[in-house]
Amino acid sequence: FSSTDDREGSENSLSGDGYRPLVNSAMWGDAKAIAEIARRAGRNGLAAEFEQKAATLERNMKEKMWNPERSFFTTIDLKGDHKSVRELFGYTPWYFGMPLKGYGQAWKFAMSTEGFFAPCGLTNPEQTAPGYVIGYDKNRSACRRDGPSWPYETALVLTALANALQSGAEIPLTSRDYD
């Protein structure tokens, strides 16, 4: 699923429009939830339909949205090219509980000062990204995702990290890092 940058919760991010990790992770989670509800309601055909939708989304996210050069889930522009910037929403597949064996290296950026870790919370995007800024410019939108910490995104990442730790995922962080 593609979306306009400022229409899915990221507001004016550095990665711009395209196929974004947040909306695709959420759609995977929705498909899994609908399949489970349908299964409990005895609607096995509907459950199978939504399991298939979830499987397709999961496969596409892993095959297409995973950026092996950046070791992260990144936005893909509408031409099909990966954006190079890492943003906190790259952790949302863990938030929704997607099985991600072999993708745990993405977590090394959460506790890195060249990644997202900062004195006053996680930044979005990573601090080494071109265009990253801390500060206010009256000539730019007040809703920006080019630097400061945002509670919404931080909450998503902390929940994603809790999910990863509780599931036993192989990641380079521990519960001490979470604390």
Salt bridges, closest charged atoms under 4 A:
ASP5 OD1 - ARG20 NH2 3.83
ASP6 OD1 - ARG7 NH1 2.03
GLU8 OE2 - ARG20 NE 2.88
GLU36 OE1 - ARG39 NH2 3.31
GLU36 OE2 - ARG40 NE 2.83
GLU51 OE1 - LYS32 NZ 3.11
GLU51 OE2 - ARG39 NH2 2.96
GLU58 OE2 - LYS62 NZ 2.71
GLU87 OE1 - ARG20 NH2 3.87
GLU126 OE2 - ARG70 NH2 2.31
GLU126 OE1 - ARG86 NH1 2.53
ASP146 OD2 - ARG140 NH2 2.82
ASP146 OD1 - ARG144 NH2 2.93
GLU153 OE2 - ARG145 NE 2.32
